[in-house]
Amino acid sequence: MALAIYYPGTCIEDIKSGMRLLPAFLFFFFLFFLLFLFTIYPLRLKALLREYTSLTKIKAKCKNIISIQNKYQQTTDQNLDSVFPNLMDSLNENLKQMKKRLQKTNSEEQKLLQTIPGIGPVCSSALVAFIGNIERFGHPKKLVAYLGLDCRVHQSGTSINGKGFITKRGNPVLRSLLFNAAYVARQHNPELKEFFEKKLAEGKHYFSATCAVERKLVAIIYAVWKRKTPFVKY
């Protein structure tokens, strides 16, 4: 008795058809991955950073109001029913959760930048999100200008006002984070601390001296990022 062998012709044809479609599927999957990596992901990260910065500013204002209320209560011996302490607790919790979300996005570039004193998870995320590819900047001064930290001297007609000011052309979120980073950096980096004190001794305003430290910090960021080597404290 001859054995009957069943060939699932229809199934084989379906498999062959599916195999022919596989390269196209992989191609579109790769395109979607690139779209997410270079468009959707950076936009989501930027939105998160803007929200974080906004909450930080609200927290600072809330802290000032609480300080004023405490002084008022001390001078008048009157207790004030205030919602601001509860609001402060809520803001701190939200900022804590947002910082955790930013830490989860840690890329190799972000980890590299975090070796620099003063650069934490939030600032490193902002640098990667808003600057992108460091290779497009041929010199640290170009990065400083891009961030809006380069100085200009006010000139009107033939008269020149010697007081310089930063151009503020860059992203305000990143510039604000870098200002705070410069404050922390000069407390941990003796070279930046000495540079800051030198600027103050020259008669520079506190904010002007901090901006000068900020530019120094950007040069360090550029060197570490460009060379792809961790920061080394000499």
MINUSE-456126 format. One record per residue: residue in one letter; residue number from 1; y, x, z of N, C-alpha, C in turn. Coordinates in nm, 3 decimals, always signed. Atoms other than C-alpha are relative to their C-alpha. Example, Ala and Ser with C-alpha at 12.3 -4.5 7.8 and 13.67 -1.06 7.14 Angstrom:
REM residues 2
REC rest  nr    n_py    n_px    n_pz   ca_py   ca_px   ca_pz    c_py    c_px    c_pz
REC    A   1  -0.119  +0.089  +0.000  -0.450  +1.230  +0.780  +0.120  +0.090  +0.000
REC    S   2  -0.119  -0.082  -0.006  -0.106  +1.367  +0.714  +0.109  -0.077  +0.073
//
This chain:
REM residues 234
REC rest  nr    n_py    n_px    n_pz   ca_py   ca_px   ca_pz    c_py    c_px    c_pz
REC    M   1  -0.120  +0.086  +0.000  +0.000  +0.000  +0.000  +0.125  +0.089  +0.000
REC    A   2  -0.121  -0.082  +0.010  +0.333  +0.154  -0.106  +0.102  -0.043  +0.103
REC    L   3  -0.103  +0.030  -0.100  +0.601  +0.182  +0.159  +0.133  -0.028  -0.070
REC    A   4  -0.132  +0.036  +0.055  +0.930  +0.015  +0.079  +0.108  +0.071  +0.081
REC    I   5  -0.109  -0.071  -0.069  +1.230  +0.233  +0.164  +0.131  -0.070  -0.030
REC    Y   6  -0.126  +0.075  +0.016  +1.558  +0.058  +0.224  +0.117  +0.098  -0.001
REC    Y   7  -0.121  -0.081  +0.010  +1.877  +0.231  +0.110  +0.121  -0.091  +0.019
REC    P   8  -0.118  +0.087  -0.023  +2.186  +0.069  +0.260  +0.115  +0.042  -0.091
REC    G   9  -0.098  -0.042  +0.101  +2.384  +0.117  -0.058  +0.141  -0.039  +0.033
REC    T  10  -0.135  +0.050  -0.031  +2.676  -0.096  +0.052  +0.063  +0.082  +0.111
REC    C  11  -0.052  -0.077  -0.114  +2.712  +0.094  +0.382  +0.039  +0.141  -0.044
REC    I  12  -0.029  -0.136  +0.047  +2.696  +0.432  +0.207  +0.129  +0.002  -0.081
REC    E  13  -0.123  +0.009  +0.080  +2.964  +0.323  -0.039  +0.122  -0.016  +0.090
REC    D  14  -0.111  +0.019  -0.094  +3.181  +0.207  +0.252  +0.035  +0.132  +0.068
REC    I  15  -0.023  -0.129  -0.066  +3.135  +0.544  +0.424  +0.071  +0.096  -0.094
REC    K  16  -0.063  -0.087  +0.100  +3.222  +0.730  +0.105  +0.146  -0.038  -0.021
REC    S  17  -0.137  +0.048  +0.018  +3.529  +0.513  +0.061  +0.088  +0.041  +0.118
REC    G  18  -0.073  -0.039  -0.121  +3.631  +0.581  +0.420  +0.031  +0.149  +0.002
REC    M  19  -0.020  -0.145  +0.005  +3.585  +0.956  +0.371  +0.112  +0.037  -0.096
REC    R  20  -0.108  -0.026  +0.096  +3.814  +0.944  +0.070  +0.136  -0.032  +0.059
REC    L  21  -0.126  +0.040  -0.062  +4.079  +0.773  +0.282  +0.037  +0.089  +0.118
REC    L  22  -0.024  -0.082  -0.119  +4.043  +1.023  +0.571  +0.113  +0.100  -0.018
REC    P  23  -0.113  -0.093  +0.017  +4.275  +1.292  +0.424  +0.136  -0.068  +0.005
REC    A  24  -0.127  +0.074  -0.001  +4.546  +1.032  +0.369  +0.035  -0.043  +0.142
REC    F  25  -0.022  +0.043  -0.139  +4.499  +0.902  +0.725  +0.049  +0.117  +0.085
REC    L  26  -0.040  -0.119  -0.076  +4.522  +1.255  +0.869  +0.140  +0.045  -0.037
REC    F  27  -0.133  -0.038  +0.046  +4.831  +1.324  +0.659  +0.107  -0.086  +0.067
REC    F  28  -0.098  +0.090  -0.061  +5.014  +1.015  +0.788  +0.002  +0.016  +0.152
REC    F  29  +0.005  -0.026  -0.145  +4.896  +1.088  +1.144  +0.083  +0.124  +0.033
REC    F  30  -0.075  -0.124  -0.019  +5.041  +1.439  +1.112  +0.150  -0.025  -0.015
REC    L  31  -0.141  +0.034  +0.019  +5.369  +1.297  +0.980  +0.056  -0.073  +0.120
REC    F  32  -0.044  +0.074  -0.118  +5.390  +1.055  +1.273  +0.015  +0.094  +0.119
REC    F  33  -0.008  -0.097  -0.110  +5.321  +1.343  +1.514  +0.128  +0.082  -0.010
REC    L  34  -0.123  -0.076  +0.021  +5.605  +1.546  +1.361  +0.123  -0.085  +0.029
REC    L  35  -0.111  +0.092  -0.026  +5.834  +1.242  +1.375  +0.021  -0.017  +0.149
REC    F  36  -0.009  +0.015  -0.145  +5.754  +1.196  +1.744  +0.052  +0.128  +0.064
REC    L  37  -0.034  -0.129  -0.060  +5.788  +1.568  +1.820  +0.146  +0.037  -0.021
REC    F  38  -0.135  -0.047  +0.033  +6.121  +1.626  +1.645  +0.107  -0.109  +0.003
REC    T  39  -0.099  +0.109  +0.001  +6.287  +1.282  +1.659  -0.012  -0.090  +0.123
REC    I  40  +0.016  +0.099  -0.107  +6.146  +1.025  +1.902  +0.002  +0.066  +0.137
REC    Y  41  +0.010  -0.067  -0.130  +6.058  +1.265  +2.186  +0.135  +0.058  +0.045
REC    P  42  -0.131  -0.050  -0.043  +6.396  +1.449  +2.188  +0.098  -0.111  +0.035
REC    L  43  -0.090  +0.111  -0.029  +6.582  +1.115  +2.177  -0.029  -0.061  +0.136
REC    R  44  +0.039  +0.054  -0.130  +6.385  +0.983  +2.475  +0.040  +0.096  +0.112
REC    L  45  -0.036  -0.101  -0.099  +6.442  +1.308  +2.662  +0.151  +0.004  +0.022
REC    K  46  -0.146  +0.000  -0.011  +6.816  +1.302  +2.587  +0.049  -0.123  +0.076
REC    A  47  -0.038  +0.123  -0.069  +6.842  +0.940  +2.705  -0.028  +0.012  +0.149
REC    L  48  +0.037  -0.020  -0.140  +6.663  +1.031  +3.029  +0.098  +0.095  +0.069
REC    L  49  -0.094  -0.097  -0.056  +6.895  +1.327  +3.085  +0.138  -0.061  +0.020
REC    R  50  -0.130  +0.066  -0.014  +7.206  +1.116  +3.024  -0.001  -0.094  +0.121
REC    E  51  +0.013  +0.091  -0.115  +7.082  +0.860  +3.276  +0.001  +0.079  +0.130
REC    Y  52  +0.006  -0.085  -0.120  +7.008  +1.136  +3.527  +0.140  +0.050  +0.037
REC    T  53  -0.135  -0.051  -0.024  +7.358  +1.282  +3.488  +0.092  -0.110  +0.050
REC    S  54  -0.082  +0.114  -0.043  +7.520  +0.938  +3.525  -0.028  -0.035  +0.145
REC    L  55  +0.037  +0.031  -0.139  +7.327  +0.870  +3.846  +0.051  +0.108  +0.096
REC    T  56  -0.051  -0.111  -0.082  +7.429  +1.213  +3.978  +0.149  -0.018  +0.028
REC    K  57  -0.144  +0.024  -0.017  +7.797  +1.128  +3.922  +0.026  -0.117  +0.094
REC    I  58  -0.012  +0.116  -0.090  +7.754  +0.789  +4.092  -0.030  +0.042  +0.143
REC    K  59  +0.038  -0.048  -0.133  +7.584  +0.964  +4.384  +0.115  +0.078  +0.064
REC    A  60  -0.112  -0.079  -0.051  +7.880  +1.205  +4.419  +0.114  -0.091  +0.048
REC    K  61  -0.105  +0.095  -0.039  +8.129  +0.914  +4.427  -0.040  -0.077  +0.126
REC    C  62  +0.052  +0.072  -0.116  +7.910  +0.726  +4.674  +0.010  +0.086  +0.127
REC    K  63  -0.007  -0.094  -0.112  +7.897  +1.034  +4.898  +0.144  +0.014  +0.051
REC    N  64  -0.142  -0.009  -0.038  +8.279  +1.060  +4.894  +0.045  -0.124  +0.076
REC    I  65  -0.037  +0.125  -0.067  +8.316  +0.693  +4.991  -0.057  -0.005  +0.141
REC    I  66  +0.064  -0.003  -0.132  +8.070  +0.734  +5.280  +0.076  +0.095  +0.093
REC    S  67  -0.077  -0.097  -0.079  +8.266  +1.040  +5.398  +0.132  -0.059  +0.047
REC    I  68  -0.128  +0.065  -0.035  +8.595  +0.843  +5.391  -0.023  -0.107  +0.106
REC    Q  69  +0.031  +0.105  -0.097  +8.435  +0.553  +5.578  -0.032  +0.058  +0.138
REC    N  70  +0.034  -0.065  -0.127  +8.297  +0.786  +5.845  +0.124  +0.051  +0.072
REC    K  71  -0.125  -0.048  -0.058  +8.640  +0.943  +5.898  +0.082  -0.116  +0.055
REC    Y  72  -0.073  +0.119  -0.044  +8.795  +0.596  +5.923  -0.057  -0.053  +0.131
REC    Q  73  +0.065  +0.051  -0.121  +8.540  +0.488  +6.184  +0.027  +0.091  +0.120
REC    Q  74  -0.026  -0.095  -0.109  +8.601  +0.804  +6.388  +0.143  -0.013  +0.054
REC    T  75  -0.141  +0.008  -0.042  +8.979  +0.753  +6.395  +0.036  -0.137  +0.057
REC    T  76  -0.034  +0.137  -0.044  +8.978  +0.375  +6.456  -0.101  -0.059  +0.098
REC    D  77  +0.108  +0.051  -0.087  +8.656  +0.333  +6.659  -0.050  -0.136  -0.046
REC    Q  78  +0.051  +0.126  +0.056  +8.563  +0.046  +6.429  -0.122  +0.027  -0.087
REC    N  79  +0.121  -0.013  +0.081  +8.219  +0.002  +6.281  +0.013  -0.082  -0.128
REC    L  80  -0.008  +0.068  +0.130  +8.211  -0.085  +5.912  -0.139  -0.030  -0.052
REC    D  81  +0.125  +0.036  +0.067  +7.929  -0.274  +5.749  +0.010  +0.046  -0.145
REC    S  82  -0.010  -0.059  +0.134  +7.870  -0.069  +5.437  -0.135  -0.002  -0.071
REC    V  83  +0.122  +0.000  +0.081  +7.618  -0.096  +5.155  -0.027  +0.139  -0.058
REC    F  84  +0.010  -0.130  +0.066  +7.677  +0.263  +5.047  -0.113  +0.090  +0.052
REC    P  85  +0.115  -0.080  -0.045  +7.419  +0.434  +5.275  -0.131  -0.044  -0.065
REC    N  86  +0.121  +0.050  +0.067  +7.147  +0.208  +5.131  +0.001  +0.035  -0.149
REC    L  87  -0.013  -0.036  +0.141  +7.281  +0.271  +4.782  -0.032  +0.148  -0.021
REC    M  88  +0.027  -0.144  +0.007  +7.266  +0.646  +4.848  -0.151  +0.028  +0.005
REC    D  89  +0.146  -0.015  -0.010  +6.899  +0.618  +4.952  -0.068  -0.040  -0.130
REC    S  90  +0.057  +0.047  +0.126  +6.821  +0.421  +4.637  +0.025  +0.100  -0.113
REC    L  91  -0.034  -0.099  +0.103  +7.000  +0.676  +4.417  -0.086  +0.126  +0.014
REC    N  92  +0.083  -0.119  -0.024  +6.814  +0.965  +4.580  -0.143  -0.021  -0.046
REC    E  93  +0.137  +0.031  +0.041  +6.481  +0.794  +4.519  -0.013  -0.004  -0.152
REC    N  94  +0.001  +0.006  +0.148  +6.566  +0.721  +4.154  +0.010  +0.139  -0.062
REC    L  95  -0.016  -0.136  +0.051  +6.680  +1.079  +4.096  -0.127  +0.082  +0.021
REC    K  96  +0.125  -0.070  -0.030  +6.362  +1.208  +4.259  -0.108  -0.035  -0.102
REC    Q  97  +0.099  +0.047  +0.097  +6.144  +0.996  +4.029  +0.031  +0.052  -0.141
REC    M  98  -0.040  -0.048  +0.132  +6.344  +1.097  +3.721  -0.027  +0.150  -0.015
REC    K  99  +0.028  -0.144  +0.003  +6.309  +1.465  +3.812  -0.149  +0.026  -0.021
REC    K 100  +0.145  -0.012  +0.019  +5.932  +1.419  +3.832  -0.038  -0.026  -0.146
REC    R 101  +0.027  +0.031  +0.141  +5.933  +1.262  +3.485  +0.041  +0.117  -0.090
REC    L 102  -0.046  -0.115  +0.079  +6.131  +1.557  +3.350  -0.094  +0.120  +0.017
REC    Q 103  +0.093  -0.111  -0.024  +5.890  +1.804  +3.511  -0.129  -0.016  -0.080
REC    K 104  +0.122  +0.025  +0.079  +5.602  +1.639  +3.325  +0.017  +0.042  -0.146
REC    T 105  -0.026  -0.038  +0.140  +5.770  +1.731  +2.995  +0.006  +0.151  -0.018
REC    N 106  -0.013  -0.146  +0.003  +5.759  +2.103  +3.081  -0.072  +0.065  -0.118
REC    S 107  +0.056  -0.075  +0.112  +5.708  +2.297  +2.758  +0.001  +0.148  +0.036
REC    E 108  +0.000  -0.145  -0.025  +5.653  +2.673  +2.733  +0.142  +0.054  +0.002
REC    E 109  -0.140  -0.042  +0.003  +6.022  +2.713  +2.647  +0.069  -0.034  +0.131
REC    Q 110  -0.061  +0.042  -0.126  +6.126  +2.517  +2.955  -0.046  +0.088  +0.116
REC    K 111  +0.053  -0.088  -0.105  +5.898  +2.724  +3.180  +0.062  +0.138  -0.008
REC    L 112  -0.062  -0.131  +0.021  +6.043  +3.040  +3.029  +0.143  +0.001  +0.053
REC    L 113  -0.140  +0.009  -0.044  +6.402  +2.927  +3.095  +0.011  -0.015  +0.151
REC    Q 114  -0.002  +0.021  -0.145  +6.314  +2.832  +3.453  -0.021  +0.129  +0.079
REC    T 115  +0.008  -0.130  -0.069  +6.253  +3.200  +3.533  +0.139  +0.055  +0.031
REC    I 116  -0.139  -0.042  -0.024  +6.633  +3.238  +3.526  +0.051  -0.069  +0.126
REC    P 117  -0.056  +0.061  -0.121  +6.793  +3.183  +3.871  +0.110  -0.101  -0.035
REC    G 118  -0.098  +0.106  +0.026  +6.989  +2.857  +3.865  -0.045  -0.102  -0.101
REC    I 119  +0.050  +0.092  +0.103  +6.794  +2.698  +3.579  -0.126  -0.069  +0.053
REC    G 120  +0.112  +0.079  -0.050  +6.568  +2.421  +3.710  -0.060  -0.088  -0.108
REC    P 121  +0.066  +0.088  +0.098  +6.351  +2.155  +3.542  +0.096  -0.087  -0.080
REC    V 122  -0.095  +0.089  +0.068  +6.645  +1.927  +3.461  +0.083  +0.078  -0.103
REC    C 123  -0.085  -0.080  +0.090  +6.869  +2.197  +3.311  -0.081  +0.057  -0.117
REC    S 124  +0.084  -0.055  +0.108  +6.583  +2.356  +3.114  -0.037  -0.108  -0.101
REC    S 125  +0.030  +0.113  +0.090  +6.491  +2.013  +2.973  +0.120  -0.030  -0.089
REC    A 126  -0.123  +0.027  +0.075  +6.854  +1.961  +2.868  +0.025  +0.107  -0.105
REC    L 127  -0.020  -0.110  +0.095  +6.873  +2.303  +2.703  -0.089  -0.016  -0.123
REC    V 128  +0.095  +0.017  +0.110  +6.561  +2.240  +2.495  +0.033  -0.123  -0.083
REC    A 129  -0.027  +0.127  +0.069  +6.662  +1.881  +2.411  +0.126  +0.007  -0.086
REC    F 130  -0.129  +0.004  +0.070  +7.024  +1.943  +2.309  +0.024  +0.121  -0.090
REC    I 131  -0.018  -0.119  +0.084  +7.001  +2.296  +2.163  -0.105  +0.006  -0.109
REC    G 132  +0.107  -0.001  +0.100  +6.665  +2.270  +1.989  -0.049  +0.140  -0.029
REC    N 133  +0.048  -0.131  +0.044  +6.590  +2.586  +1.794  +0.105  +0.107  +0.027
REC    I 134  -0.096  -0.106  -0.035  +6.759  +2.892  +1.944  +0.023  +0.097  -0.116
REC    E 135  -0.011  -0.093  +0.113  +6.701  +3.085  +1.620  +0.119  -0.030  -0.091
REC    R 136  -0.114  +0.033  +0.086  +6.990  +2.902  +1.454  +0.131  +0.062  +0.049
REC    F 137  -0.118  -0.068  -0.053  +7.232  +3.099  +1.671  -0.021  +0.151  -0.010
REC    G 138  +0.017  -0.143  +0.023  +7.278  +3.458  +1.559  +0.057  +0.089  +0.108
REC    H 139  -0.066  -0.080  -0.104  +7.483  +3.567  +1.861  +0.026  -0.090  +0.121
REC    P 140  -0.030  +0.081  -0.119  +7.537  +3.453  +2.224  +0.134  -0.073  -0.007
REC    K 141  -0.132  +0.063  +0.010  +7.903  +3.380  +2.143  -0.005  -0.130  -0.081
REC    K 142  +0.016  +0.121  +0.080  +7.793  +3.125  +1.883  -0.058  -0.114  +0.083
REC    L 143  +0.057  +0.101  -0.090  +7.586  +2.945  +2.146  +0.105  -0.047  +0.100
REC    V 144  -0.110  +0.034  -0.092  +7.881  +2.957  +2.388  +0.097  -0.096  -0.067
REC    A 145  -0.091  +0.087  +0.076  +8.103  +2.801  +2.119  -0.062  -0.136  -0.024
REC    Y 146  +0.072  +0.126  +0.025  +7.840  +2.537  +2.039  +0.002  -0.089  +0.125
REC    L 147  +0.000  +0.075  -0.126  +7.833  +2.435  +2.406  +0.140  -0.040  +0.043
REC    G 148  -0.138  +0.035  -0.034  +8.213  +2.409  +2.412  +0.054  +0.078  +0.118
REC    L 149  -0.042  -0.082  -0.114  +8.254  +2.689  +2.668  +0.090  +0.116  -0.041
REC    D 150  -0.089  -0.106  +0.046  +8.463  +2.920  +2.452  +0.144  -0.035  +0.033
REC    C 151  -0.138  +0.023  -0.044  +8.824  +2.963  +2.562  +0.097  +0.001  -0.118
REC    R 152  -0.110  +0.001  +0.096  +9.135  +2.885  +2.363  +0.131  +0.014  +0.078
REC    V 153  -0.132  -0.014  -0.061  +9.495  +2.979  +2.439  +0.094  -0.098  -0.067
REC    H 154  -0.091  +0.100  +0.056  +9.753  +2.702  +2.395  +0.118  +0.068  -0.068
REC    Q 155  -0.111  -0.058  +0.077 +10.006  +2.790  +2.127  +0.080  -0.112  -0.065
REC    S 156  -0.087  +0.101  +0.059 +10.304  +2.581  +2.021  +0.115  +0.071  -0.070
REC    G 157  -0.105  -0.069  +0.075 +10.525  +2.717  +1.743  -0.012  +0.150  +0.018
REC    T 158  +0.001  -0.146  -0.023 +10.619  +3.073  +1.836  -0.031  +0.033  +0.145
REC    S 159  +0.027  -0.025  -0.142 +10.553  +3.028  +2.209  -0.149  -0.013  +0.028
REC    I 160  +0.140  +0.002  -0.039 +10.215  +3.097  +2.365  -0.011  -0.017  +0.150
REC    N 161  +0.027  +0.020  -0.142 +10.101  +2.961  +2.698  -0.124  +0.080  +0.036
REC    G 162  +0.109  -0.090  -0.033  +9.880  +3.224  +2.859  -0.118  -0.065  +0.068
REC    K 163  +0.110  +0.067  -0.067  +9.661  +2.967  +3.034  -0.104  -0.046  -0.101
REC    G 164  +0.107  +0.039  +0.091  +9.330  +2.939  +2.851  -0.072  -0.124  +0.049
REC    F 165  +0.079  +0.118  -0.036  +9.108  +2.634  +2.847  -0.123  -0.003  -0.089
REC    I 166  +0.121  +0.009  +0.081  +8.756  +2.561  +2.728  +0.015  -0.113  -0.101
REC    T 167  -0.018  +0.096  +0.109  +8.725  +2.368  +2.404  -0.070  -0.133  +0.024
REC    K 168  +0.078  +0.121  -0.033  +8.469  +2.116  +2.541  -0.053  -0.071  -0.125
REC    R 169  +0.053  +0.058  +0.122  +8.328  +2.066  +2.193  -0.148  -0.039  +0.015
REC    G 170  +0.144  +0.020  -0.014  +7.969  +2.068  +2.318  -0.036  -0.130  +0.069
REC    N 171  +0.051  +0.119  -0.067  +7.752  +1.807  +2.483  +0.044  -0.002  +0.147
REC    P 172  -0.051  +0.004  -0.138  +7.912  +1.695  +2.814  -0.110  +0.001  +0.106
REC    V 173  +0.112  +0.002  -0.094  +7.575  +1.634  +2.982  -0.049  +0.142  +0.027
REC    L 174  +0.050  -0.137  -0.012  +7.453  +1.987  +2.914  +0.105  +0.090  +0.066
REC    R 175  -0.107  -0.082  -0.057  +7.791  +2.139  +3.002  +0.011  -0.022  +0.151
REC    S 176  -0.004  +0.033  -0.143  +7.790  +1.959  +3.339  -0.117  +0.064  +0.075
REC    L 177  +0.118  -0.059  -0.063  +7.436  +2.076  +3.417  +0.012  +0.153  +0.007
REC    L 178  -0.018  -0.145  +0.001  +7.523  +2.434  +3.321  +0.104  +0.045  +0.103
REC    F 179  -0.101  -0.031  -0.102  +7.828  +2.426  +3.549  -0.065  +0.007  +0.137
REC    N 180  +0.073  +0.000  -0.127  +7.604  +2.334  +3.843  -0.097  +0.117  +0.007
REC    A 181  +0.094  -0.112  +0.005  +7.351  +2.595  +3.731  +0.072  +0.132  +0.027
REC    A 182  -0.079  -0.121  -0.022  +7.626  +2.861  +3.731  +0.032  +0.017  +0.149
REC    Y 183  -0.028  -0.003  -0.144  +7.712  +2.768  +4.091  -0.121  +0.053  +0.077
REC    V 184  +0.123  -0.045  -0.067  +7.348  +2.819  +4.199  -0.032  +0.144  -0.038
REC    A 185  +0.035  -0.133  +0.051  +7.300  +3.130  +3.982  +0.078  +0.110  +0.071
REC    R 186  -0.079  -0.106  -0.064  +7.586  +3.324  +4.141  -0.037  +0.019  +0.147
REC    Q 187  +0.046  -0.016  -0.138  +7.430  +3.264  +4.484  -0.129  +0.082  +0.007
REC    H 188  +0.128  -0.071  +0.003  +7.102  +3.426  +4.375  +0.004  +0.127  -0.085
REC    N 189  -0.012  -0.117  +0.086  +7.221  +3.684  +4.122  +0.121  +0.082  +0.044
REC    P 190  -0.111  -0.082  -0.051  +7.431  +3.965  +4.280  +0.102  +0.037  -0.108
REC    E 191  -0.090  -0.037  +0.110  +7.574  +4.063  +3.941  +0.097  -0.113  -0.033
REC    L 192  -0.085  +0.116  +0.027  +7.705  +3.710  +3.876  +0.094  -0.028  +0.117
REC    K 193  -0.084  +0.020  -0.119  +7.834  +3.685  +4.233  +0.118  +0.098  -0.001
REC    E 194  -0.104  -0.103  +0.008  +8.028  +4.011  +4.192  +0.100  -0.033  -0.110
REC    F 195  -0.086  +0.038  +0.112  +8.163  +3.891  +3.857  +0.091  -0.116  +0.038
REC    F 196  -0.076  +0.116  -0.045  +8.275  +3.559  +4.012  +0.112  +0.042  +0.095
REC    E 197  -0.099  -0.047  -0.097  +8.453  +3.734  +4.301  +0.110  +0.083  -0.066
REC    K 198  -0.098  -0.079  +0.076  +8.622  +3.970  +4.055  +0.101  -0.091  -0.069
REC    K 199  -0.088  +0.096  +0.069  +8.762  +3.673  +3.860  +0.096  -0.066  +0.100
REC    L 200  -0.086  +0.058  -0.103  +8.893  +3.517  +4.181  +0.108  +0.099  +0.043
REC    A 201  -0.095  -0.105  -0.039  +9.056  +3.849  +4.276  +0.108  +0.019  -0.105
REC    E 202  -0.098  -0.011  +0.110  +9.229  +3.849  +3.936  +0.097  -0.118  +0.000
REC    G 203  -0.089  +0.115  -0.009  +9.392  +3.520  +4.034  -0.048  -0.122  -0.075
REC    K 204  +0.056  +0.114  +0.072  +9.164  +3.287  +3.840  -0.028  -0.115  +0.096
REC    H 205  +0.034  +0.119  -0.078  +9.118  +2.930  +3.963  -0.151  -0.005  +0.018
REC    Y 206  +0.144  +0.010  -0.030  +8.779  +2.843  +4.117  -0.079  -0.049  -0.121
REC    F 207  +0.072  +0.057  +0.114  +8.676  +2.630  +3.818  +0.002  +0.094  -0.120
REC    S 208  -0.010  -0.096  +0.110  +8.799  +2.890  +3.570  -0.097  +0.116  +0.020
REC    A 209  +0.093  -0.109  -0.033  +8.598  +3.161  +3.748  -0.144  -0.046  -0.017
REC    T 210  +0.136  +0.054  +0.015  +8.290  +2.936  +3.753  -0.036  -0.014  -0.147
REC    C 211  +0.023  +0.010  +0.146  +8.329  +2.872  +3.378  -0.031  +0.137  -0.060
REC    A 212  +0.027  -0.136  +0.046  +8.336  +3.249  +3.326  -0.144  +0.040  +0.034
REC    V 213  +0.139  -0.024  -0.040  +8.008  +3.274  +3.520  -0.094  -0.080  -0.090
REC    E 214  +0.079  +0.087  +0.088  +7.877  +2.987  +3.309  -0.024  +0.066  -0.136
REC    R 215  +0.015  -0.069  +0.129  +7.941  +3.186  +2.991  -0.096  +0.119  +0.013
REC    K 216  +0.094  -0.111  -0.026  +7.761  +3.487  +3.143  -0.143  -0.053  +0.008
REC    L 217  +0.133  +0.061  -0.014  +7.469  +3.259  +3.230  -0.056  -0.040  -0.135
REC    V 218  +0.043  +0.039  +0.135  +7.455  +3.128  +2.873  -0.049  +0.123  -0.077
REC    A 219  +0.043  -0.125  +0.066  +7.429  +3.490  +2.749  -0.139  +0.041  +0.049
REC    I 220  +0.132  -0.030  -0.057  +7.131  +3.541  +2.985  -0.104  -0.096  -0.058
REC    I 221  +0.089  +0.102  +0.058  +6.974  +3.215  +2.862  -0.036  +0.036  -0.144
REC    Y 222  +0.020  -0.037  +0.141  +7.020  +3.329  +2.503  -0.099  +0.116  -0.012
REC    A 223  +0.085  -0.119  +0.007  +6.854  +3.667  +2.568  -0.145  -0.032  +0.035
REC    V 224  +0.135  +0.037  -0.043  +6.554  +3.522  +2.754  -0.070  -0.086  -0.104
REC    W 225  +0.055  +0.095  +0.097  +6.502  +3.243  +2.501  -0.031  +0.068  -0.133
REC    K 226  +0.014  -0.066  +0.130  +6.550  +3.462  +2.194  -0.116  +0.100  +0.002
REC    R 227  +0.104  -0.103  -0.009  +6.320  +3.741  +2.315  -0.135  -0.057  +0.044
REC    K 228  +0.122  +0.065  -0.050  +6.067  +3.495  +2.461  -0.066  +0.081  +0.111
REC    T 229  +0.049  -0.075  -0.116  +6.037  +3.709  +2.773  +0.066  -0.053  +0.126
REC    P 230  -0.057  +0.053  -0.124  +6.086  +3.592  +3.135  +0.117  +0.085  +0.050
REC    F 231  -0.114  -0.070  -0.059  +6.401  +3.685  +3.323  -0.051  +0.104  +0.100
REC    V 232  +0.037  -0.108  -0.092  +6.370  +4.017  +3.507  +0.124  +0.036  +0.081
REC    K 233  -0.111  -0.033  -0.089  +6.591  +4.081  +3.808  +0.001  +0.150  +0.024
REC    Y 234  -0.007  -0.146  -0.016  +6.709  +4.441  +3.809  +0.052  +0.037  +0.137
//
